[in-house]
Amino acid sequence: MKNNIKKSIRLLCSLVTFVGCSAFASDLKVGDSAPNFNLQATTGGFYQLSDYQGKQAVVLAWYPMANTRGCTIECKSLTEQGHLIREYDVSYVMASVDPIDDNRAFAEKTGADFPMLSDPTKATAKAYQVLNMFRVASRVTFYISKEGKILKIDDDITPKSAAQDIANNLAALNIDKK
């Protein structure tokens, strides 16, 4: 029964992604302070946004659910083309409301070479206002400055070209190269 529910939710999320329906609506704006977070990562330990303040810009890419079609394509883009992002002085992560064990398995399956963060309480997703009517995160990428300010909120994500699109946005935002 539990497995069927999970499959149904994944199918529903895939359909929503396919149709292009976005439930994203945010009061957060460019120039606002990005909400701090402290989330467990697939690479071990916890990631806290405030640890990067004054040191490095951050790209926080929210995704709906591990092992769904669009999320797998996006993750593989960031894995296979991550070198384009690593040219910049930025830390990049993907985040979802999935439990850490689901994200670890997803990271292993896709060969992710970057941290994937888990927010099973959904508190951070709520703070970033990405939690949608299906109780999963909408596909939204936040670009956060070294000072902790939101530089860009991108809710028009193309999973297949996600890495190239992030690199293009970093260039347009004048993020320093390494």
The 8 nearest C-alpha neighbors of each residue, nearest first, counted from 0:
[[1, 3, 2, 4, 5, 6, 7, 8],
 [2, 0, 4, 3, 5, 6, 7, 8],
 [3, 1, 5, 0, 4, 6, 7, 8],
 [4, 2, 6, 0, 5, 1, 7, 8],
 [3, 5, 7, 1, 6, 2, 8, 0],
 [6, 4, 2, 8, 7, 3, 9, 1],
 [7, 5, 3, 9, 4, 8, 10, 2],
 [8, 6, 4, 10, 5, 9, 3, 11],
 [7, 9, 11, 5, 10, 6, 12, 4],
 [10, 8, 6, 12, 11, 7, 67, 13],
 [11, 9, 13, 7, 8, 12, 6, 14],
 [10, 12, 8, 14, 13, 9, 7, 15],
 [13, 11, 15, 9, 14, 10, 8, 16],
 [12, 14, 10, 16, 11, 15, 17, 9],
 [15, 13, 17, 11, 16, 12, 18, 10],
 [14, 16, 12, 18, 13, 17, 20, 19],
 [15, 17, 19, 13, 14, 18, 12, 20],
 [18, 16, 14, 19, 15, 13, 20, 69],
 [19, 17, 15, 16, 20, 14, 13, 21],
 [20, 18, 16, 17, 15, 21, 14, 155],
 [19, 21, 15, 18, 16, 22, 17, 14],
 [22, 20, 23, 19, 137, 15, 16, 154],
 [21, 23, 131, 24, 20, 137, 132, 129],
 [24, 22, 21, 129, 137, 25, 131, 154],
 [23, 25, 22, 26, 128, 129, 21, 131],
 [24, 26, 27, 128, 23, 129, 28, 127],
 [25, 27, 28, 24, 128, 127, 31, 29],
 [28, 26, 25, 31, 29, 127, 128, 33],
 [29, 27, 31, 30, 26, 149, 152, 25],
 [28, 30, 149, 150, 31, 151, 152, 27],
 [29, 31, 149, 148, 28, 150, 32, 151],
 [32, 30, 148, 149, 29, 28, 33, 27],
 [31, 33, 148, 147, 149, 34, 30, 146],
 [32, 34, 148, 149, 147, 31, 35, 143],
 [35, 33, 126, 32, 36, 127, 123, 48],
 [34, 36, 48, 49, 33, 47, 37, 123],
 [37, 35, 47, 48, 38, 123, 34, 46],
 [36, 38, 47, 46, 45, 39, 48, 35],
 [39, 37, 45, 46, 116, 117, 36, 118],
 [40, 38, 45, 116, 117, 44, 46, 41],
 [41, 39, 116, 42, 115, 43, 45, 114],
 [40, 42, 103, 115, 43, 114, 116, 102],
 [41, 43, 40, 114, 44, 115, 113, 103],
 [44, 42, 40, 41, 45, 39, 114, 46],
 [43, 45, 39, 40, 42, 46, 41, 38],
 [44, 46, 39, 38, 40, 37, 47, 43],
 [47, 45, 38, 37, 39, 40, 48, 44],
 [46, 48, 37, 36, 49, 50, 45, 38],
 [47, 49, 35, 50, 36, 51, 46, 37],
 [48, 50, 52, 51, 47, 35, 147, 36],
 [49, 51, 48, 47, 52, 46, 54, 53],
 [52, 50, 54, 49, 55, 48, 53, 145],
 [53, 51, 145, 49, 146, 54, 50, 147],
 [52, 54, 145, 146, 51, 55, 147, 56],
 [55, 53, 51, 52, 145, 56, 50, 146],
 [54, 56, 145, 51, 89, 88, 53, 57],
 [55, 57, 145, 144, 89, 143, 90, 88],
 [58, 56, 90, 143, 89, 91, 142, 59],
 [57, 59, 91, 142, 141, 143, 90, 60],
 [58, 60, 141, 92, 140, 93, 91, 57],
 [61, 59, 140, 93, 139, 94, 92, 58],
 [62, 60, 94, 139, 138, 93, 95, 140],
 [61, 63, 138, 95, 136, 64, 137, 94],
 [64, 62, 136, 135, 137, 95, 138, 61],
 [65, 63, 67, 62, 95, 66, 97, 70],
 [64, 66, 67, 105, 102, 70, 101, 97],
 [67, 65, 71, 105, 64, 68, 70, 9],
 [68, 66, 70, 65, 69, 9, 71, 64],
 [67, 69, 71, 70, 72, 13, 66, 73],
 [70, 68, 72, 71, 67, 158, 73, 13],
 [69, 71, 73, 72, 67, 68, 74, 62],
 [70, 72, 74, 68, 69, 73, 66, 67],
 [71, 73, 69, 75, 70, 74, 158, 159],
 [74, 72, 158, 70, 76, 71, 75, 159],
 [73, 75, 71, 77, 76, 72, 70, 78],
 [74, 76, 78, 72, 77, 73, 79, 109],
 [77, 75, 73, 79, 74, 78, 162, 80],
 [78, 76, 81, 162, 74, 80, 75, 79],
 [77, 79, 75, 81, 111, 76, 80, 112],
 [78, 80, 76, 77, 75, 81, 82, 162],
 [81, 79, 77, 82, 76, 78, 162, 83],
 [82, 80, 77, 78, 83, 84, 79, 162],
 [81, 83, 85, 84, 80, 86, 79, 78],
 [82, 84, 81, 85, 86, 166, 80, 163],
 [85, 83, 166, 81, 86, 82, 87, 162],
 [84, 86, 82, 87, 83, 81, 89, 88],
 [87, 85, 84, 176, 83, 177, 82, 88],
 [88, 86, 176, 85, 177, 89, 84, 175],
 [89, 87, 177, 176, 175, 55, 56, 86],
 [90, 88, 56, 57, 87, 55, 91, 58],
 [89, 91, 57, 58, 56, 55, 92, 88],
 [92, 90, 58, 57, 59, 89, 93, 113],
 [93, 91, 114, 59, 115, 60, 113, 58],
 [92, 94, 60, 115, 61, 59, 116, 114],
 [95, 93, 116, 61, 115, 117, 60, 62],
 [96, 94, 97, 62, 117, 61, 118, 63],
 [95, 97, 118, 119, 117, 121, 135, 98],
 [96, 98, 95, 119, 117, 101, 99, 102],
 [99, 97, 119, 101, 100, 117, 102, 96],
 [98, 100, 102, 117, 101, 103, 97, 41],
 [99, 101, 103, 102, 98, 104, 97, 41],
 [102, 100, 104, 98, 99, 103, 105, 97],
 [101, 103, 105, 99, 100, 104, 106, 65],
 [104, 102, 100, 106, 41, 105, 101, 99],
 [103, 105, 107, 101, 102, 106, 108, 100],
 [106, 104, 102, 108, 103, 107, 65, 109],
 [107, 105, 111, 103, 109, 104, 108, 110],
 [106, 108, 110, 104, 105, 109, 103, 111],
 [107, 109, 105, 106, 110, 104, 111, 103],
 [110, 108, 106, 111, 107, 75, 105, 74],
 [109, 111, 107, 108, 106, 112, 78, 75],
 [112, 110, 106, 78, 109, 113, 107, 74],
 [111, 113, 78, 110, 114, 106, 81, 77],
 [114, 112, 111, 92, 115, 91, 42, 78],
 [115, 113, 92, 42, 40, 41, 116, 93],
 [114, 116, 93, 41, 40, 94, 92, 113],
 [115, 117, 40, 94, 39, 38, 93, 114],
 [118, 116, 99, 95, 96, 39, 97, 98],
 [117, 119, 96, 121, 120, 95, 38, 123],
 [118, 120, 96, 98, 121, 97, 117, 99],
 [121, 119, 122, 118, 96, 123, 124, 117],
 [120, 122, 124, 118, 119, 123, 96, 125],
 [123, 121, 125, 120, 124, 126, 118, 119],
 [122, 124, 126, 125, 121, 127, 36, 118],
 [125, 123, 121, 127, 129, 130, 126, 122],
 [124, 126, 128, 122, 123, 127, 130, 121],
 [125, 127, 123, 128, 124, 122, 34, 129],
 [128, 126, 124, 125, 129, 123, 34, 27],
 [129, 127, 125, 126, 25, 130, 124, 24],
 [128, 130, 136, 137, 124, 127, 131, 23],
 [131, 129, 136, 124, 135, 125, 134, 128],
 [130, 132, 134, 133, 22, 135, 136, 137],
 [131, 133, 134, 22, 130, 135, 136, 137],
 [132, 134, 131, 135, 12, 130, 136, 8],
 [135, 133, 131, 132, 130, 136, 121, 96],
 [136, 134, 63, 130, 133, 131, 96, 137],
 [137, 135, 130, 63, 129, 62, 131, 95],
 [136, 138, 129, 63, 139, 131, 62, 130],
 [137, 139, 62, 61, 63, 154, 136, 156],
 [140, 138, 154, 61, 153, 137, 60, 141],
 [141, 139, 60, 153, 59, 61, 152, 154],
 [140, 142, 152, 59, 58, 151, 143, 60],
 [143, 141, 58, 151, 150, 149, 57, 152],
 [142, 144, 149, 57, 148, 150, 56, 147],
 [145, 143, 56, 147, 146, 148, 150, 149],
 [146, 144, 56, 55, 53, 52, 147, 54],
 [145, 147, 144, 52, 53, 148, 143, 56],
 [146, 148, 144, 145, 143, 32, 33, 52],
 [149, 147, 32, 144, 143, 33, 31, 30],
 [148, 150, 143, 29, 30, 31, 33, 151],
 [149, 151, 29, 142, 143, 148, 30, 144],
 [152, 150, 142, 29, 149, 141, 153, 143],
 [153, 151, 141, 140, 154, 142, 29, 139],
 [152, 154, 140, 155, 139, 151, 141, 156],
 [153, 155, 139, 156, 138, 152, 140, 23],
 [156, 154, 153, 157, 139, 138, 140, 21],
 [157, 155, 154, 158, 161, 138, 153, 139],
 [156, 158, 159, 160, 161, 155, 73, 164],
 [159, 157, 73, 161, 160, 72, 156, 69],
 [158, 160, 157, 72, 73, 161, 76, 75],
 [159, 161, 163, 158, 157, 162, 164, 76],
 [162, 160, 158, 164, 163, 159, 157, 73],
 [163, 161, 77, 165, 164, 76, 160, 80],
 [164, 162, 166, 160, 165, 161, 167, 83],
 [163, 165, 167, 161, 162, 166, 160, 168],
 [166, 164, 168, 162, 167, 163, 161, 169],
 [165, 167, 169, 163, 84, 168, 164, 83],
 [168, 166, 164, 170, 165, 169, 163, 171],
 [169, 167, 171, 165, 170, 166, 172, 164],
 [168, 170, 166, 172, 174, 167, 171, 165],
 [169, 171, 173, 167, 168, 172, 174, 166],
 [172, 170, 168, 173, 169, 167, 174, 166],
 [171, 173, 169, 170, 174, 168, 150, 151],
 [174, 172, 170, 171, 175, 169, 168, 176],
 [175, 173, 169, 172, 170, 176, 87, 88],
 [176, 174, 88, 87, 173, 177, 170, 89],
 [175, 177, 87, 88, 86, 174, 89, 85],
 [176, 88, 87, 86, 175, 85, 89, 174]]
